[in-house]
Structures are given as structure tokens and as C-alpha cells.
Amino acid sequence: MAVVSIVFTLLVQALPDGLDNTFGIVELTALAWLSARSIIELRPSRAVLVVPLLYGAVVSMLTRCYTLERPQLDYVVGFFAVGMLFVVLLGMYLRLHDQRRVDAGELAKQAQRLEYARDLHDFVAHHVTAMVVQAQAVRFISTAGQQPGPEDLDRALAGIEKAGEQALVSMRGMISVLRDDEPASTRSTLGEAVAEPVGHFAGPPITIDIDDDLATTHLAATVVDAVRHVVQESLTNVLRHARGAEAVEVRARTLPGARLEVVVADDSPSTADVPGTGFGLVGLTERVEAAGGTLTAGPAGSGWRVTAVLPLAPALP
């Protein structure tokens, strides 16, 4: 369209008396609209070629108007030239706006994928690890030349069955959340956040040290969710790595500045050299930081300690 407009302008100028009524507002609007759309939709390499042609077509078409004489014609040409610059800037702004919207969508998808990965790890890995530990215990007894008694075998199989059922429940819960079929959990106390993973733990004895008032305090959902996953992931790592652990401690206390500290520690020397490079700690760190807290994990004394510091944010009424 730009080429046709420019050629028509040159033909009109070649006529000795010109043509009447050749400068139309419809053509001007169409050229300006094409300029903006070209900037928005075309690749920059193509837009650089197309937009100057459209710009030149708009400015040159004003010379068809024989009713204007200099210097009025120069003023009108200058006015429309500035107007086309505004159209170009508007097209660039709209292109940037569209690009930012696309980038925001991609970032949202990436954040969603990371959230799904963390949930899959947290919901399923804990129960699968419990099944593996129970099966390994039976194999260890059999390999040592001891035939497991009916009670021991039944206890191990019951533990595997319970862990499998819990894994299925967790998977159904996650699918329900993804399908938005049921509301999120309404539990919002620190004691409940700790009691759930501790109740499913199939490892060494656990000591819980939480003040009664703190355990019954209703906290923000993000904080409770972070505490639950800190305890669950830490206990899962005890089953995986803390060979020879005889005791695990879970404690929580308040810190100055309205902060909450949650610590999960074991006494196994086999975890002292375990590097924190797994996906579990990475996802756990992201989850705690998303709740406004910090996470540290490493050897402490003769075992391993995971410490999360979170804001002591009360639940909304």
C-alpha cells in the first residue's frame, strides 16, 4: 500500500494541473494504522524496511493538496511528520507491552512447573522412601541369614502398605488441587504442620520440642505449608542418608523480631559428609524463601541439622 500511495503521488505531481480531492483522511488513517501494526507484528528486520516506506507515503501524500501553498504546506508536512513519529513510538510501546505480557506468561509457566516439581517431590518421595526403607529392612534381615518372623514380616508389609496408601492419597490430593476440585487445607497451626509428617515417619524415635502456646498458634498458610515441608523433607533425608541414626529432634521456638525458627536434627555421623545438592533441598529452599524465610542445612555436631527461619505471621481472620 505504501508503494502504491507513493507512485500515485508522483503521478499526480507529473500532471500539469494535478487532481482534485486526492488527499483523503481514509488513506492517511490506513497508512498510520499499517505503520503501527507493522512495528507490533513484524520482525524488527522487516519492520525497518516497511515502516520508512509507510512514513514516506504519509508525508509525501500531503503534496497532492494544491490548495496549500508555502509556507503553509511546510507547516502541515512538519505536523504530520511529527504525528507519524508519535505513531511509530506508539507501535514500539505496544510491541514492548505485548512482549512483556508474553514474557510474564512464560515466567508464570516456569514458576508453575517448579511448583509442580516441588509438590511431586514433597508429596510422593517421602512415602516412597518409607516403602523403600521397609523393604530394605526385610532384605537386610534375610541377607543376614535370619528368617523374619511372621510378626516382623507383617509389620514391615503393613508399613509398606500404609506408605503406599499415603502416596496414593497425596497423588489424589495433588491432582485435585491441579484440577481445582477441592479447596486447600484449612489447617493453620504449627502443631498440626509438624504432627502430619512426624506421624508418617518410619525411622528412629522423634523428640518434639514445641511450646504449647506456639504449637496452637494459627499462622499464615504459607508459613504453615513451609514448616510442614521442612519437617517432611528433613525426615525423608533422615531415612535416605542418616544410617545409624538413633534419635531425631524436631523443635520450634520464637526469635526476636517476630520470627519463627524450626530445626530438624539427627545424630547420625553418616550424614555429616552428605552434600546438600539434591532437588529436595533446592525445592525446599525455594519454598521457604517464597514464604519470606531462610533455610540452612549442614553438619552439626555428630549429625545433620536443617534450620528454617520464617516470619511469625498470624493467619488472616
C-alpha positions as CSV (number, residue, x, y, z in Angstrom):
1,M,0.0,0.0,0.0
2,A,2.9,2.4,0.8
3,V,4.4,1.8,-2.7
4,V,1.1,2.4,-4.4
5,S,0.5,5.6,-2.5
6,I,4.0,7.0,-3.3
7,V,3.6,6.1,-7.0
8,F,0.2,7.7,-7.1
9,T,1.6,10.9,-5.5
10,L,4.4,11.0,-8.1
11,L,1.9,10.6,-10.9
12,V,-0.3,13.4,-9.6
13,Q,2.7,15.7,-9.4
14,A,3.5,14.8,-13.0
15,L,0.2,16.1,-14.2
16,P,0.2,19.8,-15.2
17,D,-3.0,20.7,-13.4
18,G,-2.9,17.9,-10.8
19,L,-6.1,16.2,-9.5
20,D,-8.9,17.4,-7.2
21,N,-9.7,15.8,-3.9
22,T,-6.7,13.4,-3.9
23,F,-5.8,13.9,-0.2
24,G,-8.0,11.6,1.8
25,I,-8.3,11.0,5.5
26,V,-9.2,7.4,5.0
27,E,-5.9,6.7,3.2
28,L,-4.0,8.6,5.9
29,T,-5.6,6.6,8.7
30,A,-4.9,3.3,6.9
31,L,-1.2,4.2,6.4
32,A,-0.8,5.2,10.0
33,W,-2.6,2.1,11.2
34,L,-0.4,-0.1,9.0
35,S,2.7,1.6,10.4
36,A,1.7,0.8,14.0
37,R,0.7,-2.8,13.1
38,S,4.0,-3.4,11.2
39,I,6.0,-2.4,14.2
40,I,3.9,-4.6,16.5
41,E,3.7,-7.8,14.4
42,L,6.7,-7.9,12.1
43,R,10.2,-8.9,12.9
44,P,12.5,-5.9,13.5
45,S,14.5,-6.7,10.4
46,R,11.3,-6.4,8.2
47,A,9.8,-3.6,10.2
48,V,12.9,-1.4,9.5
49,L,12.2,-1.8,5.7
50,V,8.4,-1.4,5.8
51,V,7.8,1.4,8.3
52,P,10.0,4.0,6.5
53,L,8.0,3.4,3.3
54,L,4.8,4.0,5.1
55,Y,6.2,7.0,6.8
56,G,7.3,8.5,3.5
57,A,3.9,7.7,1.9
58,V,2.1,9.7,4.6
59,V,4.5,12.7,4.4
60,S,4.6,12.8,0.6
61,M,0.8,12.4,0.0
62,L,0.3,15.9,1.5
63,T,2.0,17.4,-1.6
64,R,-1.1,16.3,-3.6
65,C,-3.1,19.1,-1.9
66,Y,-2.7,22.0,-4.4
67,T,-4.8,24.3,-2.2
68,L,-1.9,24.7,0.2
69,E,1.0,26.9,-0.7
70,R,4.3,27.5,1.0
71,P,4.9,28.1,3.9
72,Q,1.6,26.6,5.0
73,L,2.4,23.4,3.2
74,D,5.7,23.1,5.0
75,Y,3.9,23.5,8.4
76,V,1.3,20.8,7.5
77,V,4.1,18.4,6.3
78,G,6.0,19.0,9.5
79,F,2.9,18.5,11.7
80,F,2.1,15.2,10.0
81,A,5.8,14.1,10.2
82,V,5.7,14.7,14.0
83,G,2.4,12.8,14.1
84,M,3.9,9.8,12.3
85,L,6.7,9.8,14.8
86,F,4.1,9.6,17.5
87,V,2.5,6.6,15.7
88,V,5.9,4.9,15.5
89,L,6.5,5.4,19.2
90,L,3.0,4.1,20.0
91,G,3.7,1.0,17.9
92,M,7.0,0.4,19.7
93,Y,5.3,0.8,23.1
94,L,2.5,-1.6,22.2
95,R,5.1,-4.1,20.9
96,L,7.0,-3.9,24.1
97,H,3.8,-4.3,26.1
98,D,3.0,-7.5,24.1
99,Q,6.5,-8.8,24.7
100,R,6.3,-8.1,28.4
101,R,2.9,-9.9,28.5
102,V,4.4,-12.9,26.7
103,D,7.5,-13.0,29.0
104,A,5.2,-12.7,32.1
105,G,3.3,-15.7,30.8
106,E,6.4,-17.7,30.3
107,L,7.7,-16.8,33.7
108,A,4.3,-17.9,35.2
109,K,4.5,-21.2,33.4
110,Q,8.1,-21.7,34.6
111,A,7.1,-20.9,38.2
112,Q,4.1,-23.3,37.9
113,R,6.4,-26.1,36.6
114,L,8.8,-25.6,39.5
115,E,5.8,-25.7,41.9
116,Y,4.6,-28.9,40.4
117,A,8.1,-30.4,40.6
118,R,8.4,-29.4,44.3
119,D,4.9,-30.8,45.1
120,L,5.7,-34.1,43.3
121,H,8.9,-34.5,45.3
122,D,7.4,-33.5,48.6
123,F,4.1,-35.4,48.3
124,V,5.4,-38.7,46.9
125,A,9.1,-39.0,47.7
126,H,8.5,-39.1,51.4
127,H,6.1,-42.0,51.2
128,V,8.1,-43.9,48.6
129,T,11.2,-43.5,50.7
130,A,9.3,-45.1,53.6
131,M,8.4,-48.1,51.4
132,V,12.0,-48.5,50.3
133,V,13.3,-48.4,53.9
134,Q,10.8,-51.0,55.0
135,A,11.7,-53.3,52.1
136,Q,15.4,-52.8,52.7
137,A,14.9,-53.8,56.4
138,V,13.3,-57.1,55.4
139,R,16.1,-57.7,52.8
140,F,18.7,-56.9,55.4
141,I,17.3,-59.4,57.9
142,S,17.0,-62.1,55.2
143,T,20.6,-61.4,53.9
144,A,22.0,-61.7,57.4
145,G,20.7,-65.3,57.5
146,Q,17.7,-64.6,59.8
147,Q,14.3,-65.6,58.7
148,P,11.9,-62.8,59.6
149,G,9.2,-63.9,61.9
150,P,5.5,-63.6,61.0
151,E,5.0,-60.6,63.2
152,D,8.1,-58.8,61.8
153,L,7.1,-59.6,58.3
154,D,3.6,-58.5,58.9
155,R,4.8,-55.2,60.5
156,A,7.0,-54.5,57.5
157,L,4.4,-55.3,54.9
158,A,1.9,-53.2,56.9
159,G,4.3,-50.3,56.8
160,I,4.8,-50.7,53.1
161,E,1.1,-50.8,52.5
162,K,0.5,-47.8,54.7
163,A,3.1,-45.8,52.9
164,G,1.7,-46.8,49.5
165,E,-1.8,-45.7,50.5
166,Q,-0.4,-42.4,51.7
167,A,1.4,-41.9,48.5
168,L,-1.8,-42.5,46.6
169,V,-3.7,-40.1,48.8
170,S,-1.1,-37.5,48.3
171,M,-1.2,-38.0,44.5
172,R,-5.0,-37.7,44.5
173,G,-4.7,-34.6,46.6
174,M,-2.3,-33.0,44.2
175,I,-4.4,-33.9,41.2
176,S,-7.4,-32.4,42.9
177,V,-5.5,-29.2,43.5
178,L,-4.4,-29.1,39.9
179,R,-8.0,-29.6,38.7
180,D,-9.3,-27.2,41.3
181,D,-11.7,-29.8,42.5
182,E,-11.3,-29.2,46.3
183,P,-10.2,-26.3,48.5
184,A,-6.8,-26.1,50.0
185,S,-6.2,-27.5,53.5
186,T,-7.6,-25.3,56.3
187,R,-5.1,-26.5,58.9
188,S,-3.1,-23.5,60.1
189,T,-1.4,-24.3,63.4
190,L,2.3,-25.1,63.8
191,G,1.5,-28.2,65.8
192,E,-0.6,-29.7,63.0
193,A,2.1,-28.8,60.4
194,V,4.7,-30.8,62.4
195,A,2.4,-33.6,63.5
196,E,1.4,-34.7,60.0
197,P,4.9,-35.7,58.7
198,V,6.0,-36.9,62.1
199,G,3.0,-39.3,62.3
200,H,4.0,-40.9,59.0
201,F,7.7,-41.3,59.9
202,A,9.0,-44.8,59.9
203,G,12.5,-44.2,61.2
204,P,14.2,-43.7,64.6
205,P,12.3,-42.2,67.6
206,I,11.4,-38.5,67.2
207,T,11.5,-35.9,70.1
208,I,9.3,-32.9,69.5
209,D,10.1,-29.7,71.5
210,I,7.5,-27.0,70.8
211,D,5.9,-24.7,73.3
212,D,2.2,-25.4,73.8
213,D,1.2,-21.8,73.1
214,L,3.4,-21.8,69.9
215,A,2.0,-25.2,68.8
216,T,-1.6,-23.9,68.9
217,T,-0.9,-20.6,67.3
218,H,-2.7,-20.1,64.0
219,L,-0.1,-19.0,61.4
220,A,-0.4,-17.8,57.8
221,A,-1.0,-20.6,55.3
222,T,2.3,-20.0,53.5
223,V,4.3,-20.3,56.8
224,V,2.4,-23.5,57.9
225,D,3.0,-25.0,54.4
226,A,6.7,-24.2,54.6
227,V,7.0,-25.7,58.1
228,R,5.3,-28.9,57.0
229,H,7.6,-29.3,54.0
230,V,10.7,-28.5,56.0
231,V,9.9,-31.3,58.6
232,Q,8.8,-33.7,55.9
233,E,11.8,-33.3,53.6
234,S,14.2,-33.4,56.6
235,L,12.7,-36.7,57.9
236,T,12.8,-38.1,54.4
237,N,16.5,-37.3,54.2
238,V,17.0,-39.0,57.6
239,L,15.5,-42.2,56.1
240,R,17.7,-41.9,53.0
241,H,21.1,-40.8,54.4
242,A,21.1,-41.0,58.2
243,R,22.4,-44.6,58.5
244,G,22.7,-45.5,62.2
245,A,20.7,-42.6,63.5
246,E,19.2,-43.4,66.9
247,A,17.2,-40.2,67.5
248,V,15.7,-37.3,65.7
249,E,14.7,-34.0,67.2
250,V,12.1,-31.5,65.9
251,R,12.0,-28.2,67.7
252,A,10.5,-24.8,67.2
253,R,10.9,-21.5,69.0
254,T,10.2,-17.8,68.5
255,L,13.1,-15.4,67.8
256,P,13.3,-11.7,68.3
257,G,11.7,-9.6,65.6
258,A,8.5,-11.8,65.2
259,R,10.4,-14.7,63.6
260,L,9.9,-18.5,63.9
261,E,12.8,-21.0,64.0
262,V,12.2,-24.6,63.1
263,V,15.0,-27.1,63.5
264,V,15.2,-30.8,62.5
265,A,18.4,-32.6,63.6
266,D,19.6,-36.2,63.8
267,D,22.5,-37.8,65.5
268,S,23.9,-40.0,62.7
269,P,27.5,-39.4,61.7
270,S,26.8,-40.8,58.3
271,T,25.1,-37.6,57.3
272,A,27.9,-35.3,58.2
273,D,29.5,-35.5,54.8
274,V,26.3,-35.6,52.7
275,P,26.3,-32.7,50.3
276,G,23.1,-30.7,50.0
277,T,22.9,-30.9,46.2
278,G,19.6,-32.8,45.8
279,F,16.5,-31.5,44.3
280,G,14.7,-31.8,47.7
281,L,16.8,-29.1,49.5
282,V,16.8,-26.9,46.4
283,G,13.0,-27.0,46.2
284,L,12.7,-26.6,50.0
285,T,14.9,-23.5,49.9
286,E,12.7,-22.0,47.2
287,R,9.6,-22.8,49.2
288,V,10.9,-21.3,52.4
289,E,12.2,-18.2,50.6
290,A,8.8,-17.8,48.9
291,A,7.3,-17.6,52.4
292,G,9.7,-14.9,53.4
293,G,12.2,-17.0,55.3
294,T,15.7,-18.5,55.0
295,L,16.9,-22.1,55.1
296,T,20.3,-23.6,56.1
297,A,21.3,-27.2,56.2
298,G,24.6,-28.8,57.1
299,P,26.5,-30.9,59.6
300,A,26.1,-30.1,63.3
301,G,28.0,-31.9,66.0
302,S,27.7,-35.6,65.2
303,G,24.8,-35.4,62.8
304,W,22.9,-33.2,60.4
305,R,20.7,-30.2,61.0
306,V,18.2,-28.3,58.9
307,T,17.1,-24.9,60.2
308,A,14.4,-22.7,58.8
309,V,13.7,-19.2,59.9
310,L,10.3,-17.9,58.9
311,P,8.2,-14.8,59.7
312,L,5.8,-15.4,62.6
313,A,2.9,-14.2,60.6
314,P,-0.6,-14.9,62.1
315,A,-3.3,-16.4,60.0
316,L,-5.8,-13.9,58.4
317,P,-9.2,-13.9,60.1
